[in-house]
Amino acid sequence: MAKSNGQDLPFLVAGGGIGGLVSAYALASKGFLVRVFEQAPEFKELGAGIQLGPNVFRALERIGLKADMLEEAWVPGKLQMRDALTAEEVTTVPLGEPFRARFKQPYAVTHRADIHGVYLRACQGSNLISLENSRRVDDFVDHGDSVSIRLDNGEEARGRALIGCDGMWSKVREKVVGDGKPRVSGHIAYRAVLRREDVPDDLWSPDVILWAGPKTHFVHYPLRRGTLYNLVAVFHSDRYVEGWNAEGAKDELFARFAGQRPEVLRLLERIETWRMWVLCDREPVKDWSQGRVTLLGDAAHPMLQYLAQGACMATEDAVCLAEKVAATPDDVPAAFKAYQQQRYLRTGRVQIMARVYGEFYHARGVAAELRYMALHGRTAEQSYDGMAWLYDGM
Ligand SMILES: Cc1cc2nc3c(=O)[nH]c(=O)nc-3n(C[C@H](O)[C@H](O)[C@H](O)COP(=O)(O)OP(=O)(O)OC[C@H]3O[C@@H](n4cnc5c(N)ncnc54)[C@H](O)[C@@H]3O)c2cc1C
C-alpha cells in the first residue's frame, strides 16, 4: 500500500472519466491523498474502441500501468487508409517490429471500458484515493491556501487543490477559462461494437482500416483480444445533440455513405443500433491553471478524434501533473503553472492537427487526388518521420 506524504488535505478531482481516474492514480502513486467526484451513479465508460499511440505507453510506463493496459488490448499489424470509392490503398503504416524499434513502444487498440477499467482498478487498489459517485461538482472557491467545492446535494468539500477533469462541457473550465460552449465541428460519429462471430470472415481484418470517402470516413478494428469488432462511421451533418450517447438515425447514415464500396456498405448493414457522438472541440488556450485550480484532458484541450489522441493526451497530462506536483509539493500553484507550461503547446498542436487530418480524411475531387499523391508510395520510415512529433513525445 502507498504511504501518504503527510499532507492531510486531499487533491479534489472533478470527473471520474479516463482523465480523472488516471490523474488520481498518478497523484496517489506520488503519495498524495485524492478524492474523485463523479456525477454519474457509477464509474463506467461507454462501449466503443479507442486507439493507443506509442506515446501513451511511454506515459503508462512511468506510472507502472503499461502491462495492465496491454493485457486486453489488440495489437494490429498495420494502419491502412483505403479509398472508399475505389478500394485502392492510399497508404499503409506498418506497426510491427520496425515501428516498435523506431518508437520503442507498441501501437494498440482497446475498449474504452478496458482503459477506464485499468485506471479504476488501480485507483481502487490505492488507500490514498476515495472514489465518490453520484456527486456533481457545481462550484468552487479558491481560498489561497486551500480550495472548497460545492456539490449538487449542497455538501461542501475542502481540498488542497482542484483538478477539473469534467470533460468537453466542463463546469470548472467555465470559471477558469470562460470561453463558452465548445465548437460544433459539423461532423458526427456513429459507433458500434459487434461480436467477432457477427462479422463475415471476408470483411474481418486484424488491422486498423480507414476507408476515406467524400465528407465521410469509416474505421474498423478488432477489440478485446479479437473477440469484438469496433466500427466508427463519421460524416458531415448539421445535427447537434449534446452528450456522447444519443441513438443514431440509420437512414441518414446510409444516405451519406451511398455509392461507397460494398465492403463498407456490407459492414454498415451488420449494425442494429448505432450510438451517436456529435464531434466538438475548442480553440487551444494556454491559461488553464489559476491558483489552486487546473484543468486536464478534454476539459483543458478538447480535440476532434482524427488523431486518436484525446485519451492519450489525458494520460500524458496526468503523468506530467503528478510529476510537477511532486517536484514542488509545497507550492501547488507553481506546480500547476509548470504543468500547463509543459503541456499547452503539445496539446494545442494535436487540437489543430486533428482538424487538418479530418479535412484530409474527408477530401473529395482534386483534394482527394492530392491526398493520394502525398501519401501513396511513402516508405514506412517516411510515415514514421511524419508522426514523430506526436509519437516521440511527451
Ligand atoms: C468518436 C470518438 C473516438 C475517439 N477515439 C479516441 C482514440 O482512438 N484514442 C484516444 O486517445 N482518444 C479518443 N477519443 C477521445 C477520448 O475519448 C477523450 O479525449 C477522453 O475520453 C477524455 O477523457 P476525460 O476524462 O478528459 O473526459 P470524459 O471522458 O468526458 O470524462 C469526464 C467525466 O466527468 C464527469 N463529469 C462531468 N461534469 C461533471 C461534474 N460537474 N461533476 C462531476 N463529474 C462530472 C462525466 O460524467 C465523465 O465521467 C475519441 C473520442 C470520440 C468522440
The ligand as a Tripos MOL2 file, in Angstrom:
@<TRIPOS>MOLECULE
LIG
   53    58     1     0     0
SMALL
NO_CHARGES

@<TRIPOS>ATOM
      1 C1        -15.6760    9.1040  -31.6280 C.3       1 LIG1
      2 C2        -14.5020    9.2980  -30.7340 C.ar      1 LIG1
      3 C3        -13.3910    8.4870  -30.8740 C.ar      1 LIG1
      4 C4        -12.2810    8.6750  -30.0650 C.ar      1 LIG1
      5 N1        -11.1820    7.8890  -30.2530 N.ar      1 LIG1
      6 C5        -10.0860    8.0780  -29.4950 C.ar      1 LIG1
      7 C6         -8.9290    7.2630  -29.6860 C.ar      1 LIG1
      8 O1         -8.9130    6.4000  -30.5570 O.2       1 LIG1
      9 N2         -7.8380    7.4850  -28.8910 N.ar      1 LIG1
     10 C7         -7.8340    8.4410  -27.8990 C.ar      1 LIG1
     11 O2         -6.8230    8.5880  -27.1940 O.2       1 LIG1
     12 N3         -8.9190    9.2270  -27.6940 N.ar      1 LIG1
     13 C8        -10.0380    9.0730  -28.4630 C.ar      1 LIG1
     14 N4        -11.1370    9.8510  -28.2580 N.ar      1 LIG1
     15 C9        -11.0760   10.9220  -27.2320 C.3       1 LIG1
     16 C10       -11.3300   10.4280  -25.8270 C.3       1 LIG1
     17 O3        -12.4940    9.6680  -25.7830 O.3       1 LIG1
     18 C11       -11.4690   11.6130  -24.8820 C.3       1 LIG1
     19 O4        -10.4610   12.5490  -25.1250 O.3       1 LIG1
     20 C12       -11.3620   11.1470  -23.4230 C.3       1 LIG1
     21 O5        -12.4160   10.2740  -23.1150 O.3       1 LIG1
     22 C13       -11.4020   12.3510  -22.4900 C.3       1 LIG1
     23 O6        -11.4170   11.9140  -21.1640 O.3       1 LIG1
     24 P1        -11.7780   12.9320  -19.9980 P.3       1 LIG1
     25 O7        -11.6840   12.1390  -18.7510 O.co2     1 LIG1
     26 O8        -10.9620   14.1750  -20.1470 O.co2     1 LIG1
     27 O9        -13.2840   13.3750  -20.2960 O.3       1 LIG1
     28 P2        -14.6120   12.4890  -20.2590 P.3       1 LIG1
     29 O10       -14.3550   11.1320  -20.7860 O.co2     1 LIG1
     30 O11       -15.6710   13.3130  -20.8860 O.co2     1 LIG1
     31 O12       -14.9250   12.3240  -18.7150 O.3       1 LIG1
     32 C14       -15.4740   13.3710  -17.9480 C.3       1 LIG1
     33 C15       -16.1400   12.7670  -16.7210 C.3       1 LIG1
     34 O13       -16.5370   13.8080  -15.8600 O.3       1 LIG1
     35 C16       -17.8640   13.5930  -15.4270 C.3       1 LIG1
     36 N5        -18.3900   14.9320  -15.1230 N.ar      1 LIG1
     37 C17       -18.7460   15.9130  -15.9850 C.ar      1 LIG1
     38 N6        -19.1340   17.0260  -15.3330 N.ar      1 LIG1
     39 C18       -19.0140   16.7340  -14.0070 C.ar      1 LIG1
     40 C19       -19.2300   17.4920  -12.8260 C.ar      1 LIG1
     41 N7        -19.6480   18.7760  -12.8720 N.pl3     1 LIG1
     42 N8        -19.0090   16.8900  -11.6310 N.ar      1 LIG1
     43 C20       -18.5820   15.5920  -11.5610 C.ar      1 LIG1
     44 N9        -18.3630   14.8400  -12.6510 N.ar      1 LIG1
     45 C21       -18.5580   15.4060  -13.8620 C.ar      1 LIG1
     46 C22       -18.5240   12.8790  -16.5820 C.3       1 LIG1
     47 O14       -19.6650   12.1590  -16.1570 O.3       1 LIG1
     48 C23       -17.3920   11.9800  -17.0620 C.3       1 LIG1
     49 O15       -17.3690   10.7550  -16.3650 O.3       1 LIG1
     50 C24       -12.2770    9.6800  -29.0550 C.ar      1 LIG1
     51 C25       -13.4140   10.4950  -28.8870 C.ar      1 LIG1
     52 C26       -14.5010   10.3020  -29.7230 C.ar      1 LIG1
     53 C27       -15.6890   11.2050  -29.5370 C.3       1 LIG1
@<TRIPOS>BOND
     1     1     2 1
     2     2     3 ar
     3     2    52 ar
     4     3     4 ar
     5     4     5 ar
     6     4    50 ar
     7     5     6 ar
     8     6     7 ar
     9     6    13 1
    10     7     8 2
    11     7     9 ar
    12     9    10 ar
    13    10    11 2
    14    10    12 ar
    15    12    13 ar
    16    13    14 ar
    17    14    15 1
    18    14    50 ar
    19    15    16 1
    20    16    17 1
    21    16    18 1
    22    18    19 1
    23    18    20 1
    24    20    21 1
    25    20    22 1
    26    22    23 1
    27    23    24 1
    28    24    25 2
    29    24    26 1
    30    24    27 1
    31    27    28 1
    32    28    29 2
    33    28    30 1
    34    28    31 1
    35    31    32 1
    36    32    33 1
    37    33    34 1
    38    33    48 1
    39    34    35 1
    40    35    36 1
    41    35    46 1
    42    36    37 ar
    43    36    45 ar
    44    37    38 ar
    45    38    39 ar
    46    39    40 ar
    47    39    45 ar
    48    40    41 1
    49    40    42 ar
    50    42    43 ar
    51    43    44 ar
    52    44    45 ar
    53    46    47 1
    54    46    48 1
    55    48    49 1
    56    50    51 ar
    57    51    52 ar
    58    52    53 1
@<TRIPOS>SUBSTRUCTURE
     1 LIG1         1 GROUP 0 **** ****
